[in-house]
């Protein structure tokens, strides 16, 4: 499946979705696709000294703060703070549905697009590395699935490998949801379906 700006935009929510009611807080992540010639996703690796999520691959993001006037502004703020990348509302293509984190946050992925290739760098002590993965890499392998022992009810969690990085947990759930959402023909993604 080809990932294009038009395809992505036409399948996303165009208005900010309401947060999940059962959650105790709101968070936003920036799902940044850049490079029109070889669309790639910007990801971060959390610093090894953190008590939670040390060394994990994540999307740039964090809690929505009182100073944020929307989920999108929170995602853009976190993107700049963590990676140094500066995007604006004009780069927004839309939203994915919120998903609940293990810490009962309603996490809304905001999808951004840049025709130019973006290269971020760590700008926050919580971030060890910033890298990008070609969207094609998600199709070039079959993800493995495992039942999460941390979620109730049980959820099948996808896991991808790229170079020496492992994409799993909430980030992998969001990536999986993205591909399910933008696929006009759901059968395209049978290889990404749960067992």
WOTA-V641775 format. One record per residue. N is the residue number from 1. RES is the residue in three letters. SS is DSSP state (H for helix, E for strand, C for the rest). PHI is phi in whole degrees, -180 to 180 (999 if undefined). PSI is psi in degrees with one decimal (none if undefined). Layout:
n:N res:RES ss:SS phi:PHI psi:PSI
n:N res:RES ss:SS phi:PHI psi:PSI
This chain:
n:1 res:UNK ss:C phi:999 psi:136.5
n:2 res:UNK ss:C phi:-90 psi:132.1
n:3 res:UNK ss:C phi:-96 psi:110.8
n:4 res:UNK ss:C phi:-124 psi:158.6
n:5 res:UNK ss:H phi:-58 psi:-42.8
n:6 res:UNK ss:H phi:-65 psi:-43.4
n:7 res:UNK ss:H phi:-64 psi:-43.6
n:8 res:UNK ss:H phi:-63 psi:-50.5
n:9 res:UNK ss:H phi:-59 psi:-40.8
n:10 res:UNK ss:H phi:-71 psi:-14.9
n:11 res:UNK ss:H phi:-110 psi:-1.4
n:12 res:UNK ss:C phi:-94 psi:163.5
n:13 res:UNK ss:E phi:-70 psi:133.6
n:14 res:UNK ss:C phi:-93 psi:-8.6
n:15 res:UNK ss:C phi:-121 psi:147.9
n:16 res:UNK ss:C phi:-60 psi:122.9
n:17 res:UNK ss:C phi:-75 psi:154.3
n:18 res:UNK ss:C phi:-67 psi:144.1
n:19 res:UNK ss:C phi:-67 psi:158.7
n:20 res:UNK ss:C phi:-67 psi:127.1
n:21 res:UNK ss:C phi:-65 psi:-32.3
n:22 res:UNK ss:C phi:-81 psi:-2.2
n:23 res:UNK ss:C phi:-89 psi:158.8
n:24 res:UNK ss:C phi:-99 psi:-0.5
n:25 res:UNK ss:E phi:-168 psi:170.8
n:26 res:UNK ss:E phi:-119 psi:144.8
n:27 res:UNK ss:E phi:-140 psi:162.7
n:28 res:UNK ss:E phi:-136 psi:145.6
n:29 res:UNK ss:E phi:-126 psi:149.4
n:30 res:UNK ss:E phi:-98 psi:114.4
n:31 res:UNK ss:E phi:-98 psi:91.7
n:32 res:UNK ss:E phi:-101 psi:118.4
n:33 res:UNK ss:E phi:-106 psi:127.3
n:34 res:UNK ss:E phi:-134 psi:161.2
n:35 res:UNK ss:C phi:80 psi:93.7
n:36 res:UNK ss:C phi:-60 psi:-29.9
n:37 res:UNK ss:C phi:-76 psi:-31.3
n:38 res:UNK ss:C phi:-146 psi:78.7
n:39 res:UNK ss:C phi:-53 psi:128.2
n:40 res:UNK ss:E phi:-134 psi:151.0
n:41 res:UNK ss:E phi:-102 psi:131.2
n:42 res:UNK ss:E phi:-83 psi:127.4
n:43 res:UNK ss:E phi:-132 psi:157.7
n:44 res:UNK ss:E phi:-119 psi:157.6
n:45 res:UNK ss:E phi:-116 psi:123.5
n:46 res:UNK ss:E phi:-67 psi:147.9
n:47 res:UNK ss:C phi:-65 psi:147.3
n:48 res:UNK ss:C phi:-70 psi:-16.2
n:49 res:UNK ss:C phi:-85 psi:-5.8
n:50 res:UNK ss:C phi:-69 psi:145.8
n:51 res:UNK ss:C phi:-72 psi:-35.2
n:52 res:UNK ss:C phi:-118 psi:138.1
n:53 res:UNK ss:C phi:68 psi:18.4
n:54 res:UNK ss:C phi:-55 psi:129.0
n:55 res:UNK ss:C phi:75 psi:-0.1
n:56 res:UNK ss:C phi:-80 psi:149.9
n:57 res:UNK ss:E phi:-83 psi:134.5
n:58 res:UNK ss:E phi:-143 psi:165.6
n:59 res:UNK ss:C phi:-87 psi:146.6
n:60 res:UNK ss:E phi:-59 psi:133.9
n:61 res:UNK ss:E phi:166 psi:179.0
n:62 res:UNK ss:E phi:175 psi:-168.8
n:63 res:UNK ss:E phi:-67 psi:145.9
n:64 res:UNK ss:C phi:-76 psi:125.9
n:65 res:UNK ss:C phi:-102 psi:164.7
n:66 res:UNK ss:C phi:-59 psi:-30.3
n:67 res:UNK ss:C phi:-76 psi:-13.3
n:68 res:UNK ss:C phi:-82 psi:131.3
n:69 res:UNK ss:C phi:-93 psi:0.9
n:70 res:UNK ss:C phi:-167 psi:168.7
n:71 res:UNK ss:H phi:-63 psi:-39.7
n:72 res:UNK ss:H phi:-62 psi:-43.0
n:73 res:UNK ss:H phi:-66 psi:-33.7
n:74 res:UNK ss:H phi:-65 psi:-43.4
n:75 res:UNK ss:H phi:-63 psi:-42.6
n:76 res:UNK ss:H phi:-66 psi:-39.8
n:77 res:UNK ss:H phi:-63 psi:-48.3
n:78 res:UNK ss:H phi:-64 psi:-37.5
n:79 res:UNK ss:H phi:-59 psi:-47.2
n:80 res:UNK ss:H phi:-67 psi:-43.8
n:81 res:UNK ss:H phi:-64 psi:-36.0
n:82 res:UNK ss:H phi:-91 psi:-31.7
n:83 res:UNK ss:H phi:-123 psi:-10.7
n:84 res:UNK ss:C phi:78 psi:-3.0
n:85 res:UNK ss:C phi:-79 psi:131.0
n:86 res:UNK ss:C phi:-113 psi:110.8
n:87 res:UNK ss:C phi:-118 psi:169.8
n:88 res:UNK ss:C phi:-130 psi:178.5
n:89 res:UNK ss:H phi:-58 psi:-27.5
n:90 res:UNK ss:H phi:-68 psi:-16.2
n:91 res:UNK ss:H phi:-86 psi:-4.7
n:92 res:UNK ss:E phi:-76 psi:131.1
n:93 res:UNK ss:E phi:-101 psi:-25.9
n:94 res:UNK ss:E phi:153 psi:-160.4
n:95 res:UNK ss:E phi:-133 psi:151.7
n:96 res:UNK ss:C phi:-96 psi:163.0
n:97 res:UNK ss:C phi:-64 psi:145.9
n:98 res:UNK ss:C phi:-62 psi:153.8
n:99 res:UNK ss:E phi:-135 psi:144.5
n:100 res:UNK ss:E phi:-84 psi:131.3
n:101 res:UNK ss:C phi:-84 psi:170.4
n:102 res:UNK ss:C phi:-63 psi:-22.0
n:103 res:UNK ss:C phi:-100 psi:23.4
n:104 res:UNK ss:C phi:60 psi:36.7
n:105 res:UNK ss:E phi:-100 psi:142.1
n:106 res:UNK ss:E phi:-87 psi:107.7
n:107 res:UNK ss:E phi:-101 psi:118.4
n:108 res:UNK ss:E phi:-104 psi:118.0
n:109 res:UNK ss:E phi:-81 psi:125.1
n:110 res:UNK ss:E phi:-104 psi:125.0
n:111 res:UNK ss:E phi:-98 psi:125.5
n:112 res:UNK ss:E phi:-120 psi:153.7
n:113 res:UNK ss:E phi:-135 psi:135.1
n:114 res:UNK ss:E phi:-129 psi:127.3
n:115 res:UNK ss:C phi:-65 psi:-28.0
n:116 res:UNK ss:C phi:-82 psi:153.5
n:117 res:UNK ss:C phi:-77 psi:126.0
n:118 res:UNK ss:C phi:-105 psi:135.3
n:119 res:UNK ss:C phi:-126 psi:108.3
n:120 res:UNK ss:C phi:-91 psi:171.9
n:121 res:UNK ss:C phi:-146 psi:153.2
n:122 res:UNK ss:C phi:-60 psi:129.3
n:123 res:UNK ss:C phi:-125 psi:6.1
n:124 res:UNK ss:C phi:-135 psi:145.1
n:125 res:UNK ss:C phi:-66 psi:-15.3
n:126 res:UNK ss:C phi:-83 psi:-11.6
n:127 res:UNK ss:E phi:-109 psi:127.4
n:128 res:UNK ss:E phi:-92 psi:-43.3
n:129 res:UNK ss:E phi:-146 psi:156.4
n:130 res:UNK ss:E phi:-126 psi:133.0
n:131 res:UNK ss:E phi:-146 psi:170.8
n:132 res:UNK ss:E phi:-127 psi:150.4
n:133 res:UNK ss:E phi:-126 psi:127.1
n:134 res:UNK ss:E phi:-59 psi:137.0
n:135 res:UNK ss:C phi:-58 psi:-31.2
n:136 res:UNK ss:H phi:-61 psi:-27.6
n:137 res:UNK ss:H phi:-63 psi:-26.6
n:138 res:UNK ss:H phi:-72 psi:-23.6
n:139 res:UNK ss:H phi:-93 psi:-15.6
n:140 res:UNK ss:C phi:-83 psi:-0.1
n:141 res:UNK ss:C phi:-144 psi:154.5
n:142 res:UNK ss:C phi:-87 psi:123.6
n:143 res:UNK ss:C phi:-69 psi:154.3
n:144 res:UNK ss:E phi:-92 psi:153.6
n:145 res:UNK ss:E phi:-125 psi:142.7
n:146 res:UNK ss:E phi:-145 psi:153.2
n:147 res:UNK ss:E phi:-79 psi:127.3
n:148 res:UNK ss:C phi:-71 psi:129.1
n:149 res:UNK ss:C phi:-84 psi:-6.3
n:150 res:UNK ss:C phi:-103 psi:-5.5
n:151 res:UNK ss:C phi:-116 psi:142.7
n:152 res:UNK ss:C phi:-135 psi:123.1
n:153 res:UNK ss:C phi:-68 psi:164.3
n:154 res:UNK ss:C phi:-58 psi:142.9
n:155 res:UNK ss:C phi:-129 psi:136.2
n:156 res:UNK ss:E phi:-77 psi:122.4
n:157 res:UNK ss:E phi:-106 psi:125.0
n:158 res:UNK ss:E phi:-78 psi:158.6
n:159 res:UNK ss:E phi:-148 psi:126.3
n:160 res:UNK ss:E phi:-117 psi:157.1
n:161 res:UNK ss:E phi:-123 psi:137.8
n:162 res:UNK ss:E phi:-144 psi:119.0
n:163 res:UNK ss:C phi:51 psi:-122.3
n:164 res:UNK ss:C phi:-101 psi:12.7
n:165 res:UNK ss:E phi:-102 psi:149.4
n:166 res:UNK ss:E phi:-122 psi:122.1
n:167 res:UNK ss:E phi:-103 psi:114.6
n:168 res:UNK ss:C phi:-151 psi:-174.4
n:169 res:UNK ss:H phi:64 psi:-146.3
n:170 res:UNK ss:H phi:-60 psi:-39.5
n:171 res:UNK ss:H phi:-60 psi:-44.8
n:172 res:UNK ss:H phi:-66 psi:-37.3
n:173 res:UNK ss:H phi:-62 psi:-40.5
n:174 res:UNK ss:H phi:-68 psi:-42.4
n:175 res:UNK ss:H phi:-61 psi:-45.5
n:176 res:UNK ss:H phi:-60 psi:-44.3
n:177 res:UNK ss:H phi:-63 psi:-38.3
n:178 res:UNK ss:H phi:-58 psi:-50.1
n:179 res:UNK ss:H phi:-67 psi:-36.8
n:180 res:UNK ss:H phi:-64 psi:-38.6
n:181 res:UNK ss:H phi:-70 psi:-42.9
n:182 res:UNK ss:H phi:-84 psi:-8.1
n:183 res:UNK ss:C phi:-79 psi:112.6
n:184 res:UNK ss:C phi:-65 psi:-36.3
n:185 res:UNK ss:C phi:-109 psi:103.2
n:186 res:UNK ss:H phi:-58 psi:-23.1
n:187 res:UNK ss:H phi:-68 psi:-21.3
n:188 res:UNK ss:H phi:-58 psi:-31.7
n:189 res:UNK ss:H phi:-100 psi:23.7
n:190 res:UNK ss:H phi:-60 psi:-31.4
n:191 res:UNK ss:H phi:-69 psi:-18.7
n:192 res:UNK ss:H phi:-98 psi:2.0
n:193 res:UNK ss:C phi:-78 psi:157.5
n:194 res:UNK ss:C phi:-71 psi:151.8
n:195 res:UNK ss:C phi:-64 psi:none
